[in-house]
Amino acid sequence: MVSEILKVLSHKPAVAIVGLSRNPEKYSYKVAMYLKENGFKIVPVNPNAEEILNEKSYDSLLKIPLELQKEIEIIDVFRPPEAVLDVVKEAVKLKETNENLKVFWMQPGAVNNEAKEIAKKAGFKVVSGACIMAVHKKFKDKLSF
């Protein structure tokens, strides 16, 4: 499974970042900025922001326009564990109309085991408790671009 996730990261897909903060001091902001600086398209999901890192922010995964939804391959979650169930339910609905959607990523502090099982049953590759930025940095030189 690790190689499949690295394969997805290698072509720098669009990443929906659920719980992306507007605050540059927050870890979600730092991760999103790193991804953007490294060629990933980021799609902020935060109902309390209109724009983050010069990208339009959406209230939820399901509020992202259909054409943009179809570009997303990774859903990266920065939410408290109890809020992740609602996110995974939206992710499963999104996957029904987006065959490109492959990875459900729960950042450290956002791990929910029930959400993990739901995502796996829906066909997602699930990453739980690892930071997408740290994984990308670790394997960056090995990824084929």
Backbone as CSV, one residue per row, in Angstrom:
resi,resn,N_x,N_y,N_z,CA_x,CA_y,CA_z,C_x,C_y,C_z
1,MET,0.825,-1.193,0.000,0.000,0.000,0.000,0.873,1.262,0.000
2,VAL,2.010,1.219,0.675,2.898,2.387,0.713,3.304,2.788,-0.694
3,SER,3.641,1.814,-1.522,4.058,2.143,-2.881,2.917,2.775,-3.680
4,GLU,1.685,2.345,-3.428,0.535,2.941,-4.128,0.351,4.400,-3.722
5,ILE,0.541,4.680,-2.443,0.402,6.055,-1.961,1.532,6.917,-2.510
6,LEU,2.738,6.386,-2.531,3.861,7.137,-3.101,3.646,7.394,-4.586
7,LYS,3.035,6.438,-5.276,2.732,6.623,-6.696,1.771,7.800,-6.884
8,VAL,0.772,7.899,-6.006,-0.167,9.029,-6.076,0.576,10.333,-5.802
9,LEU,1.413,10.353,-4.774,2.162,11.569,-4.441,3.125,11.976,-5.553
10,SER,3.619,11.006,-6.295,4.645,11.293,-7.298,4.162,12.188,-8.433
11,HIS,2.880,12.172,-8.732,2.432,13.041,-9.832,1.717,14.301,-9.335
12,LYS,1.901,14.598,-8.057,1.435,15.852,-7.465,-0.039,16.142,-7.775
13,PRO,-0.927,15.322,-7.244,-2.359,15.494,-7.520,-2.971,16.653,-6.736
14,ALA,-4.215,16.925,-7.024,-4.977,17.890,-6.228,-5.304,17.239,-4.888
15,VAL,-5.160,18.038,-3.825,-5.403,17.565,-2.470,-6.451,18.460,-1.825
16,ALA,-7.574,17.878,-1.414,-8.566,18.620,-0.633,-8.100,18.573,0.813
17,ILE,-7.909,19.742,1.412,-7.410,19.811,2.785,-8.551,20.278,3.683
18,VAL,-9.123,19.309,4.393,-10.284,19.565,5.249,-9.799,20.024,6.619
19,GLY,-10.239,21.225,7.001,-9.811,21.793,8.271,-8.588,22.677,8.118
20,LEU,-8.314,23.117,6.904,-7.180,24.006,6.650,-7.435,25.357,7.323
21,SER,-6.507,25.764,8.160,-6.631,27.015,8.906,-6.110,28.195,8.094
22,ARG,-6.660,29.374,8.372,-6.164,30.624,7.781,-4.943,31.136,8.541
23,ASN,-4.693,30.573,9.704,-3.624,31.028,10.578,-2.281,30.427,10.144
24,PRO,-1.332,31.265,9.706,-0.030,30.760,9.249,0.759,30.006,10.324
25,GLU,0.387,30.166,11.590,1.069,29.462,12.677,0.570,28.031,12.854
26,LYS,-0.585,27.729,12.296,-1.178,26.390,12.455,-0.500,25.394,11.521
27,TYR,-0.427,24.163,11.990,0.252,23.126,11.227,-0.427,22.859,9.879
28,SER,-1.760,22.903,9.853,-2.466,22.649,8.586,-2.060,23.675,7.530
29,TYR,-1.885,24.908,7.924,-1.470,25.962,7.002,-0.057,25.684,6.473
30,LYS,0.842,25.308,7.390,2.225,25.020,7.000,2.296,23.840,6.029
31,VAL,1.506,22.818,6.294,1.481,21.647,5.405,0.930,22.040,4.033
32,ALA,-0.170,22.780,4.018,-0.774,23.200,2.750,0.187,24.080,1.951
33,MET,0.872,24.982,2.640,1.832,25.842,1.955,2.973,25.002,1.370
34,TYR,3.451,24.032,2.125,4.502,23.145,1.626,4.029,22.403,0.369
35,LEU,2.826,21.836,0.425,2.304,21.099,-0.727,2.205,22.014,-1.945
36,LYS,1.657,23.197,-1.732,1.496,24.145,-2.843,2.857,24.535,-3.419
37,GLU,3.823,24.805,-2.553,5.165,25.171,-3.008,5.855,24.032,-3.751
38,ASN,5.395,22.812,-3.522,5.984,21.642,-4.168,5.147,21.136,-5.336
39,GLY,4.261,21.977,-5.847,3.559,21.679,-7.086,2.212,20.995,-6.974
40,PHE,1.739,20.775,-5.754,0.416,20.173,-5.581,-0.645,21.256,-5.708
41,LYS,-1.787,20.887,-6.233,-2.928,21.797,-6.244,-3.657,21.566,-4.928
42,ILE,-3.870,22.632,-4.170,-4.593,22.472,-2.909,-6.004,23.027,-3.035
43,VAL,-6.934,22.350,-2.379,-8.329,22.761,-2.358,-8.727,22.890,-0.884
44,PRO,-8.720,24.121,-0.351,-9.070,24.311,1.049,-10.547,24.008,1.334
45,VAL,-10.781,23.341,2.459,-12.142,23.097,2.924,-12.220,23.633,4.351
46,ASN,-12.860,24.799,4.478,-13.026,25.465,5.762,-14.236,26.384,5.634
47,PRO,-15.336,26.077,6.338,-16.543,26.895,6.203,-16.399,28.311,6.762
48,ASN,-15.307,28.578,7.473,-15.109,29.896,8.077,-14.151,30.776,7.294
49,ALA,-13.800,30.356,6.084,-12.866,31.149,5.273,-13.338,31.181,3.829
50,GLU,-13.156,32.328,3.198,-13.489,32.424,1.775,-12.299,32.034,0.909
51,GLU,-11.088,32.293,1.441,-9.877,32.031,0.681,-8.728,31.743,1.651
52,ILE,-7.903,30.753,1.297,-6.711,30.437,2.073,-5.585,30.155,1.086
53,LEU,-4.426,30.759,1.337,-3.269,30.600,0.452,-3.622,30.918,-1.005
54,ASN,-4.418,31.964,-1.186,-4.852,32.437,-2.506,-5.680,31.409,-3.276
55,GLU,-6.309,30.490,-2.554,-7.197,29.494,-3.166,-8.572,29.639,-2.544
56,LYS,-9.617,29.519,-3.362,-10.978,29.584,-2.849,-11.192,28.445,-1.859
57,SER,-11.831,28.762,-0.744,-12.131,27.759,0.278,-13.603,27.374,0.177
58,TYR,-13.889,26.112,0.446,-15.250,25.581,0.346,-15.752,25.157,1.716
59,ASP,-17.076,25.226,1.887,-17.705,24.882,3.164,-17.564,23.407,3.507
60,SER,-17.547,22.561,2.490,-17.454,21.111,2.706,-16.948,20.472,1.416
61,LEU,-16.602,19.199,1.497,-16.154,18.481,0.292,-17.230,18.503,-0.788
62,LEU,-18.472,18.372,-0.380,-19.565,18.285,-1.348,-19.918,19.633,-1.973
63,LYS,-19.387,20.722,-1.428,-19.628,22.058,-1.999,-18.580,22.430,-3.049
64,ILE,-17.571,21.597,-3.206,-16.555,21.843,-4.230,-17.200,21.603,-5.596
65,PRO,-17.015,22.505,-6.559,-17.610,22.312,-7.888,-17.198,20.971,-8.503
66,LEU,-18.107,20.360,-9.224,-17.915,19.020,-9.776,-16.628,18.880,-10.578
67,GLU,-16.330,19.843,-11.431,-15.105,19.744,-12.246,-13.860,19.702,-11.370
68,LEU,-13.847,20.499,-10.312,-12.713,20.508,-9.392,-12.692,19.226,-8.552
69,GLN,-13.861,18.744,-8.154,-13.938,17.475,-7.410,-13.224,16.363,-8.169
70,LYS,-13.409,16.332,-9.471,-12.851,15.255,-10.292,-11.322,15.294,-10.369
71,GLU,-10.712,16.411,-9.989,-9.252,16.515,-9.985,-8.645,15.991,-8.684
72,ILE,-9.442,15.916,-7.641,-8.935,15.563,-6.314,-8.650,14.062,-6.227
73,GLU,-7.435,13.739,-5.764,-7.057,12.342,-5.563,-6.820,12.017,-4.093
74,ILE,-6.549,13.051,-3.292,-6.274,12.853,-1.869,-7.159,13.787,-1.055
75,ILE,-7.760,13.238,-0.015,-8.447,14.053,0.982,-7.579,13.990,2.228
76,ASP,-7.070,15.138,2.639,-6.165,15.250,3.780,-6.930,15.945,4.908
77,VAL,-7.044,15.272,6.056,-7.930,15.749,7.120,-7.160,16.279,8.331
78,PHE,-7.482,17.523,8.698,-6.991,18.181,9.909,-8.204,18.553,10.759
79,ARG,-8.848,17.588,11.333,-10.044,17.836,12.162,-9.916,16.992,13.427
80,PRO,-10.612,17.377,14.492,-10.595,16.532,15.687,-11.164,15.152,15.345
81,PRO,-10.688,14.106,16.018,-11.138,12.748,15.693,-12.660,12.587,15.621
82,GLU,-13.384,13.236,16.518,-14.848,13.090,16.518,-15.504,13.732,15.299
83,ALA,-14.831,14.655,14.637,-15.386,15.310,13.442,-15.046,14.559,12.160
84,VAL,-14.134,13.606,12.238,-13.669,12.907,11.040,-14.743,11.999,10.452
85,LEU,-15.659,11.501,11.268,-16.748,10.660,10.743,-17.581,11.410,9.705
86,ASP,-17.911,12.662,9.996,-18.677,13.452,9.024,-17.871,13.661,7.744
87,VAL,-16.567,13.857,7.887,-15.707,14.066,6.718,-15.659,12.806,5.861
88,VAL,-15.494,11.645,6.501,-15.394,10.406,5.719,-16.712,10.105,5.001
89,LYS,-17.828,10.443,5.610,-19.127,10.223,4.946,-19.227,11.074,3.679
90,GLU,-18.752,12.315,3.752,-18.724,13.162,2.555,-17.739,12.607,1.526
91,ALA,-16.609,12.115,2.010,-15.593,11.562,1.108,-16.138,10.364,0.338
92,VAL,-16.902,9.519,1.018,-17.496,8.348,0.362,-18.476,8.795,-0.721
93,LYS,-19.272,9.817,-0.441,-20.199,10.348,-1.460,-19.422,10.923,-2.639
94,LEU,-18.356,11.617,-2.335,-17.526,12.208,-3.386,-16.910,11.116,-4.264
95,LYS,-16.492,10.028,-3.649,-15.863,8.928,-4.383,-16.838,8.288,-5.372
96,GLU,-18.130,8.351,-5.077,-19.139,7.784,-5.983,-19.138,8.483,-7.339
97,THR,-18.744,9.750,-7.369,-18.738,10.505,-8.630,-17.327,10.854,-9.097
98,ASN,-16.317,10.427,-8.339,-14.940,10.765,-8.684,-14.085,9.512,-8.643
99,GLU,-13.877,8.928,-9.797,-13.082,7.700,-9.871,-11.593,7.959,-9.627
100,ASN,-11.163,9.222,-9.664,-9.759,9.565,-9.418,-9.416,9.620,-7.927
101,LEU,-10.424,9.724,-7.086,-10.204,9.861,-5.645,-9.675,8.550,-5.079
102,LYS,-8.462,8.610,-4.484,-7.784,7.380,-4.076,-7.440,7.285,-2.607
103,VAL,-7.070,8.406,-1.979,-6.476,8.343,-0.645,-7.268,9.183,0.353
104,PHE,-7.536,8.589,1.521,-8.128,9.304,2.652,-7.040,9.370,3.711
105,TRP,-6.554,10.573,3.987,-5.372,10.773,4.831,-5.779,11.489,6.113
106,MET,-5.584,10.835,7.258,-5.876,11.441,8.551,-4.549,11.847,9.200
107,GLN,-4.356,13.141,9.324,-3.130,13.689,9.905,-3.018,13.287,11.382
108,PRO,-1.823,13.394,11.975,-1.700,13.150,13.414,-2.695,14.038,14.175
109,GLY,-3.396,13.453,15.105,-4.403,14.194,15.864,-5.781,14.152,15.233
110,ALA,-5.892,13.573,14.048,-7.177,13.503,13.350,-7.602,12.057,13.100
111,VAL,-7.023,11.132,13.825,-7.275,9.716,13.568,-8.586,9.265,14.226
112,ASN,-9.405,8.606,13.421,-10.657,8.029,13.894,-10.751,6.630,13.291
113,ASN,-10.698,5.607,14.131,-10.675,4.223,13.637,-11.944,3.828,12.904
114,GLU,-13.096,4.336,13.340,-14.343,4.030,12.637,-14.318,4.644,11.238
115,ALA,-13.831,5.868,11.131,-13.705,6.527,9.823,-12.744,5.757,8.934
116,LYS,-11.680,5.243,9.531,-10.695,4.452,8.804,-11.353,3.236,8.155
117,GLU,-12.182,2.535,8.901,-12.873,1.347,8.377,-13.865,1.715,7.278
118,ILE,-14.591,2.798,7.472,-15.553,3.260,6.461,-14.819,3.595,5.165
119,ALA,-13.704,4.296,5.290,-12.923,4.674,4.108,-12.392,3.443,3.385
120,LYS,-11.874,2.476,4.137,-11.355,1.250,3.519,-12.456,0.507,2.774
121,LYS,-13.625,0.386,3.387,-14.752,-0.317,2.746,-15.182,0.383,1.464
122,ALA,-14.992,1.706,1.414,-15.371,2.480,0.225,-14.298,2.409,-0.866
123,GLY,-13.160,1.761,-0.561,-12.129,1.593,-1.576,-10.980,2.581,-1.505
124,PHE,-10.929,3.372,-0.448,-9.815,4.301,-0.274,-8.580,3.569,0.228
125,LYS,-7.416,4.060,-0.155,-6.179,3.746,0.543,-6.186,4.706,1.728
126,VAL,-5.946,4.208,2.921,-6.052,5.040,4.108,-4.684,5.219,4.756
127,VAL,-4.358,6.479,5.037,-3.162,6.798,5.800,-3.655,7.407,7.107
128,SER,-3.116,6.889,8.203,-3.623,7.258,9.515,-2.479,7.627,10.451
129,GLY,-2.469,8.878,10.907,-1.496,9.297,11.896,-0.129,9.675,11.366
130,ALA,0.013,9.783,10.066,1.268,10.236,9.458,1.010,11.576,8.781
131,CYS,2.023,12.408,8.736,1.895,13.718,8.098,2.253,13.618,6.618
132,ILE,1.388,14.120,5.774,1.620,14.065,4.329,2.891,14.836,3.946
133,MET,3.153,15.939,4.638,4.361,16.717,4.354,5.614,15.913,4.730
134,ALA,5.599,15.284,5.889,6.754,14.492,6.331,7.001,13.316,5.392
135,VAL,5.925,12.652,4.950,6.067,11.527,4.025,6.635,12.015,2.699
136,HIS,6.107,13.125,2.194,6.603,13.662,0.929,8.074,14.053,1.046
137,LYS,8.438,14.730,2.133,9.835,15.123,2.320,10.751,13.899,2.373
138,LYS,10.311,12.862,3.077,11.134,11.664,3.245,11.395,10.957,1.919
139,PHE,10.364,10.900,1.077,10.473,10.128,-0.165,10.619,10.993,-1.418
140,LYS,10.712,12.300,-1.232,10.738,13.247,-2.353,11.760,12.867,-3.427
141,ASP,12.966,12.515,-3.018,14.023,12.191,-3.981,13.770,10.882,-4.695
142,LYS,12.944,10.007,-4.108,12.671,8.697,-4.721,11.450,8.728,-5.626
143,LEU,10.651,9.796,-5.514,9.450,9.892,-6.320,9.830,10.310,-7.734
144,SER,9.211,9.668,-8.704,9.516,10.015,-10.099,8.542,11.070,-10.587
145,PHE,9.068,12.201,-10.998,8.206,13.301,-11.450,8.246,13.412,-12.944
